[in-house]
Amino acid sequence: MNNIAKAFVAFFAFTLFVVAVSAQEVPKIINGGILNGKAKSLPKPEYPEWAKAAKLEGTVYVDVVIDEEGNVASAAASNERRKRSTGKDAENAIEVEPADATLRDLAEKAALEAKFAPTRLNGTPTKIKGTIVYNFSLSAAPETETASIPKSEDTWKGRTISGGVLNGKAVNLPLPPYPAAAAAAKASGAVSVQVMIDENGNVISAQAVSGHPLLRAAAVDAARAAAFSPTMLSGEPVRVTGVITYVFNP
């Protein structure tokens, strides 16, 4: 009986050891790669008409973390170049430029609404990290212009081009005041304001697209007071759309 008891104790200890090792081998988070085809629900991002009119398009890569229940816990759109494969051979990969900040913000909001089936590893619910890719495209075929085609005097009239981040291009960029309500709430951080600049360099529209709610109004008012040099394209003045970013520190 003594030997049997010892064998039982040894087997029990070995079982506990195996269970403990198995539990330790389950990673806290695993890499799921591109997640578009794995989602149960993948809402399309909003694509406002003003963004289309401003010719904003491109590919947005949103890095996400999915919790144990299949919900997107965090989403961050990349502002760096990403490589995209154009075939089976990795050598065919091309670099994709980061999209406009406005499109990145819209993609992040859509990614946070995505839903996935819970992932289990060795029976244990596990977090997943990966990337959701969104394509904002104005048309299936890229627009091209041929220099040999004569342009009428109205060709560029009313045209709008994307200027990206505009902070360094302003001839006058007033700083916004720090709102008292924001100071009381200790609100801080960056606020991005999407603006439209007319042919004379004046801001004719401004809309906050990201940032703390208590800071947005002050940022919009400051953006409307900004001034820019007229932008010329082929000798003709054109409108410019872009983003002005303000950073509020307490």
C-alpha positions as CSV (number, residue, x, y, z in Angstrom):
1,M,0.0,0.0,0.0
2,N,2.9,2.3,0.8
3,N,4.2,2.0,-2.8
4,I,0.7,2.6,-4.2
5,A,0.3,5.7,-2.2
6,K,3.7,7.0,-3.3
7,A,2.8,6.3,-6.9
8,F,-0.5,8.1,-6.6
9,V,1.2,11.2,-5.0
10,A,3.8,11.2,-7.8
11,F,1.1,11.0,-10.5
12,F,-0.9,13.8,-8.9
13,A,2.1,16.0,-8.6
14,F,3.1,15.3,-12.2
15,T,-0.5,16.2,-13.3
16,L,-0.3,19.5,-11.5
17,F,3.0,20.2,-13.1
18,V,1.7,19.6,-16.6
19,V,-1.3,21.8,-16.0
20,A,0.9,24.6,-14.6
21,V,3.3,24.4,-17.5
22,S,0.4,24.4,-20.0
23,A,-1.1,27.4,-18.4
24,Q,2.2,29.2,-18.5
25,E,2.5,28.4,-22.2
26,V,-0.7,30.2,-23.1
27,P,0.4,33.7,-24.3
28,K,-1.5,36.7,-23.0
29,I,-1.9,38.1,-26.5
30,I,-1.2,36.5,-29.9
31,N,-0.7,38.1,-33.3
32,G,-3.5,37.6,-35.8
33,G,-2.0,39.5,-38.7
34,I,-4.6,41.1,-41.1
35,L,-8.0,40.7,-39.5
36,N,-10.4,41.9,-42.2
37,G,-11.5,38.4,-43.2
38,K,-11.8,37.2,-39.6
39,A,-14.4,39.7,-38.4
40,K,-18.0,38.8,-37.6
41,S,-19.0,42.4,-38.2
42,L,-16.8,45.0,-39.9
43,P,-18.6,48.3,-40.4
44,K,-17.5,50.5,-43.2
45,P,-15.9,53.8,-42.2
46,E,-17.8,57.1,-42.9
47,Y,-16.6,58.8,-46.0
48,P,-18.0,62.4,-45.9
49,E,-18.8,64.2,-49.1
50,W,-16.5,67.1,-48.1
51,A,-13.6,64.6,-47.9
52,K,-14.4,63.3,-51.4
53,A,-14.7,66.8,-52.7
54,A,-11.3,67.5,-51.2
55,K,-9.9,64.5,-53.1
56,L,-8.9,62.7,-49.9
57,E,-8.3,59.0,-50.5
58,G,-5.8,56.3,-49.6
59,T,-5.2,53.2,-47.5
60,V,-5.4,53.2,-43.7
61,Y,-3.9,50.5,-41.6
62,V,-5.4,50.4,-38.1
63,D,-3.6,48.3,-35.5
64,V,-6.1,46.9,-33.0
65,V,-6.2,44.8,-29.9
66,I,-9.2,42.4,-29.5
67,D,-10.2,41.4,-26.0
68,E,-11.2,37.9,-24.8
69,E,-14.8,38.5,-25.7
70,G,-14.1,39.5,-29.3
71,N,-14.5,43.3,-28.9
72,V,-11.9,45.8,-30.1
73,A,-10.3,47.2,-27.0
74,S,-8.0,49.7,-28.8
75,A,-7.4,51.0,-32.3
76,A,-4.6,53.2,-33.6
77,A,-4.3,54.2,-37.2
78,S,-0.7,54.0,-38.4
79,N,0.9,57.3,-39.6
80,E,3.9,55.5,-41.0
81,R,4.6,53.8,-44.3
82,R,3.4,50.2,-44.6
83,K,4.5,47.5,-47.0
84,R,1.7,45.8,-49.1
85,S,2.3,42.7,-51.1
86,T,1.2,42.8,-54.7
87,G,1.8,39.1,-55.3
88,K,2.9,35.8,-53.8
89,D,6.5,37.0,-53.9
90,A,7.5,39.2,-51.0
91,E,9.8,41.1,-53.3
92,N,6.8,42.5,-55.0
93,A,5.8,44.4,-51.9
94,I,5.3,48.2,-52.3
95,E,5.4,50.9,-49.7
96,V,2.1,52.6,-49.0
97,E,2.1,56.2,-47.8
98,P,0.0,57.1,-44.7
99,A,-3.4,58.5,-45.5
100,D,-4.6,61.9,-44.5
101,A,-5.2,62.4,-40.8
102,T,-8.9,62.8,-41.3
103,L,-9.2,59.4,-43.0
104,R,-7.1,57.8,-40.2
105,D,-9.5,59.2,-37.6
106,L,-12.5,57.9,-39.5
107,A,-10.9,54.5,-39.9
108,E,-10.2,54.3,-36.1
109,K,-13.8,55.0,-35.3
110,A,-15.0,52.2,-37.7
111,A,-12.4,49.7,-36.3
112,L,-13.7,50.3,-32.7
113,E,-17.1,49.1,-33.9
114,A,-15.8,45.8,-35.4
115,K,-16.7,42.5,-33.8
116,F,-14.9,39.2,-33.7
117,A,-15.5,35.7,-32.4
118,P,-13.6,35.0,-29.1
119,T,-10.3,33.3,-29.6
120,R,-9.3,30.4,-27.4
121,L,-5.9,28.8,-27.0
122,N,-5.7,25.5,-25.1
123,G,-9.3,26.3,-24.0
124,T,-8.3,29.7,-22.6
125,P,-9.7,33.0,-23.9
126,T,-6.9,35.0,-25.5
127,K,-6.4,38.6,-26.6
128,I,-5.5,39.1,-30.3
129,K,-3.5,41.9,-31.9
130,G,-3.6,42.6,-35.6
131,T,-4.4,45.1,-38.3
132,I,-7.6,46.1,-40.1
133,V,-7.1,47.7,-43.5
134,Y,-9.5,50.3,-44.9
135,N,-9.4,51.7,-48.4
136,F,-10.8,55.1,-49.2
137,S,-11.1,55.3,-53.0
138,L,-12.8,58.0,-55.1
139,S,-12.9,55.8,-58.1
140,A,-11.8,52.4,-59.4
141,A,-9.4,54.0,-61.8
142,P,-6.9,56.6,-60.7
143,E,-7.3,60.1,-62.2
144,T,-4.6,61.2,-64.5
145,E,-3.9,64.4,-66.3
146,T,-2.0,64.7,-69.6
147,A,0.0,67.9,-70.1
148,S,-0.5,67.8,-73.9
149,I,-4.3,68.3,-73.4
150,P,-5.0,72.1,-73.6
151,K,-6.7,73.5,-70.5
152,S,-9.5,76.0,-70.7
153,E,-9.5,79.0,-68.3
154,D,-12.0,77.2,-66.2
155,T,-10.1,73.9,-65.8
156,W,-8.7,74.8,-62.4
157,K,-11.6,76.9,-61.3
158,G,-13.1,75.7,-58.0
159,R,-10.5,72.9,-57.7
160,T,-9.4,71.7,-54.3
161,I,-6.2,69.9,-53.4
162,S,-5.0,68.2,-50.2
163,G,-2.3,70.0,-48.3
164,G,-1.9,67.5,-45.5
165,V,-0.8,69.1,-42.2
166,L,-0.9,72.8,-42.6
167,N,0.7,74.2,-39.4
168,G,4.1,75.0,-41.1
169,K,2.5,76.6,-44.1
170,A,0.5,79.4,-42.4
171,V,1.6,83.0,-42.6
172,N,-0.5,83.7,-39.5
173,L,-1.4,81.0,-37.0
174,P,-2.9,82.4,-33.8
175,L,-2.7,80.2,-30.8
176,P,-6.0,79.2,-29.2
177,P,-6.7,80.3,-25.5
178,Y,-6.9,77.6,-22.9
179,P,-10.7,77.4,-22.0
180,A,-11.4,77.8,-18.3
181,A,-13.7,74.8,-18.3
182,A,-10.9,72.7,-19.9
183,A,-8.4,73.9,-17.3
184,A,-10.9,73.0,-14.5
185,A,-11.3,69.5,-15.9
186,K,-7.5,69.3,-16.5
187,A,-8.2,68.5,-20.2
188,S,-5.2,68.5,-22.4
189,G,-3.8,67.0,-25.6
190,A,-3.9,67.5,-29.3
191,V,-6.9,68.7,-31.3
192,S,-7.0,68.3,-35.1
193,V,-9.1,70.7,-37.1
194,Q,-10.0,70.0,-40.7
195,V,-10.0,73.3,-42.7
196,M,-10.8,74.5,-46.2
197,I,-8.7,77.4,-47.5
198,D,-9.9,79.5,-50.4
199,E,-8.0,80.9,-53.4
200,N,-7.0,84.0,-51.4
201,G,-5.5,82.0,-48.5
202,N,-8.4,82.5,-46.1
203,V,-9.9,79.7,-44.0
204,I,-13.6,79.4,-45.1
205,S,-14.5,76.3,-43.1
206,A,-13.1,74.6,-40.0
207,Q,-14.3,71.4,-38.2
208,A,-12.6,69.6,-35.3
209,V,-12.2,66.0,-36.1
210,S,-10.4,64.7,-33.0
211,G,-9.4,65.9,-29.5
212,H,-11.0,66.5,-26.2
213,P,-14.5,68.0,-26.5
214,L,-13.7,70.9,-24.1
215,L,-10.8,72.0,-26.3
216,R,-12.4,71.7,-29.7
217,A,-14.3,75.0,-29.9
218,A,-11.2,77.0,-29.0
219,A,-9.2,75.2,-31.6
220,V,-11.8,75.8,-34.3
221,D,-12.0,79.5,-33.5
222,A,-8.2,79.8,-33.8
223,A,-8.1,77.8,-37.1
224,R,-10.7,80.2,-38.6
225,A,-8.4,83.1,-37.8
226,A,-5.4,81.5,-39.6
227,A,-4.1,82.9,-42.9
228,F,-2.2,81.3,-45.7
229,S,-0.5,82.4,-48.9
230,P,-2.6,81.6,-52.0
231,T,-1.8,78.2,-53.5
232,M,-1.1,78.2,-57.2
233,L,-1.4,75.2,-59.5
234,S,-0.4,75.6,-63.2
235,G,-0.5,79.4,-62.6
236,E,-4.1,79.3,-61.2
237,P,-5.1,79.8,-57.6
238,V,-6.8,76.7,-56.0
239,R,-8.5,75.9,-52.8
240,V,-6.6,73.7,-50.2
241,T,-7.9,71.3,-47.6
242,G,-5.8,70.0,-44.8
243,V,-5.4,69.7,-41.0
244,I,-4.2,72.2,-38.4
245,T,-3.2,70.6,-35.1
246,Y,-3.2,72.4,-31.8
247,V,-1.6,71.0,-28.6
248,F,-3.1,72.1,-25.3
249,N,-1.0,71.8,-22.2
250,P,-2.3,72.7,-18.7
